Amino acid sequence: MQNFTYYAPTKIVFGKETEKETGALIREQGCERALIVYGSGSVKRSGLLERISASLEDAGVSHVELGGVVPNPRLSKVREGIELCRREKADFLLSVGGGSVIDTAKAISYGVPYAGDVWDFFAGKAAAQAALPMGCVLTIAAAGSEMSNSSVITNEENGLKRGYRSDLSRQRFAVLNPELTYTLPPYQTANGAVDIMMHTMERYFTSECDLLLTDALGEGLMRTVMECARTLRDDPANYAARANMMWASSLSHNGLTGCGSVEDWASHQLQHELGGMFDCSHGAGLAAVWPSWARYVMDADYALFARFAVKVMGAAPAADERETAERGVAAVELFFRSIGMPTNIRELGYELSEAQIAELAEKCTNGRTRTVGGLKKLGYGDIVKIYEGARG
C-alpha cells in the first residue's frame, strides 16, 4: 500500500428537501452575495431555482445568476462567469446542477482572483493560489465533482479538453437530494452510472496488490451502482436506488476508493480527447473506450482482472486467469448494453478514420511527450492501438 493523504472536507447535507437549507449553509461561510451557476432552464422550470433563491433570501444572501452551462463545459462560459463575478462582487459560488456546472464554477473560482487567463491552470502553465468559496446543489449523480478536487474544461478554440486539480476547489458543502434526479432521462441516468463506476475502476486497476480494504470498498460500490442502474432502468422513481446512486457518485470520486493505490486514469484521458473532438457524453465515451483499454492492458495483471470478473461482475472462474479476465470484460460490455450504453466508438455514433485516430493519440500524449496510465504506461503507439480496438 502506497503512502497517502486522505482529505475530504466537504460537508454533505443529504436527503429530501435539503435544498431549502442552502441559504443558511452559505451564511455559515460568512458570505453575503452568491453567483448561482446552472445549466439548462430545467432548474427554473422545475421550480428548484425558485426554492433555492427563496432560501438565500431568507438567509439574507443576495445573488446573481449565470445559466447556459452545457455538457463538456466551455472555457468561454468560464470567462463569462469570471467577468460577471468580478463585476457583481460575488463572494460565493453556488452550483445548481451536475458535474459540468460544478466544474465551470470551480474554474471561475480560480479565475476571479487570478491576474492571467484561467486556461493557464488547465494548460499546466500556472498553479492556483486562491479561489472563491463554493458549494453546490447536486441534480445529477455522475461526475462526483461535488466532493472531488478536480475539474475538466473544454477549450473551443483548439478542441482540447483538459483537467486541473487543486484542493482549493473543494466544495464547502454539497446538498444531495435524490428526488432532484427523478426527472433525468434514462440515457443521462445511465451515463451517470458509467461515470461513477469508472471513477472507481480507474483506482481499482492498480499495480498495488495489498489494498484489501480499499479494494473491498470499490468492489461493493461498483456492484451497488450496477444494481441501482438496472433498477432505475425499469423504475426511474425508485428513491432507494436514486439515493444509493447519488451517494455512490460522491464516494467514487472523493479519493476513498483510491487510498493507497497508484491510480490509472488512462480511460479518462482517452475519453477526454473523444469529448474534445466529438462533444460526446462523458459516460458514454468512457463506456466506448474501456473494453478496448482493458483488453490491451490486462496482460499486465491477469489476476487483477480475474478478481474483478469474479467479485464485481459475478463471472464464473475459468481454467486460467486470462480467460476469467476476458469473461469479466465481456460481462462489463453486457452490462453497458443492458442500460443503453455503447461498448465501442461505432455504437457511440462515430466512424473513426486513421487520421482522426492519429490526431486523438497525438493530443492524448501532448504531442508524443508523455505517457498515460498507471497499471501500464501507454505511449502514442499504444493509444493508437486502443483507439483502433475501440472503433467497433
Secondary structure, DSSP 8 states (H G I E B T S, - for coil): ----------EEEESTTGGGGHHHHHHHTT--EEEEEE-STHHHHTSHHHHHHHHHHHTT-EEEEE----SS-BHHHHHHHHHHHHHHT--EEEEEESHHHHHHHHHHHHHTT-SS-THHHHTTS--------EEEEE--SSS-TTT-SEEEEEETTTTEEEEEE-GGG--SEEEE-GGGGTT--HHHHHHHHHHHHHHHHHHHS-S----HHHHHHHHHHHHHHHHHHHHHHH-TT-HHHHHHHHHHHHHHTSSGGGTT-----HHHHHHHHHHHHH---HHHHHHHHHHHHHHHHGGG-HHHHHHHHHHTT-----SSHHHHHHHHHHHHHHHHHHTT--SSHHHHT----HHHHHHHHHHHTTTTT--B-SSS-B-HHHHHHHHHHH--
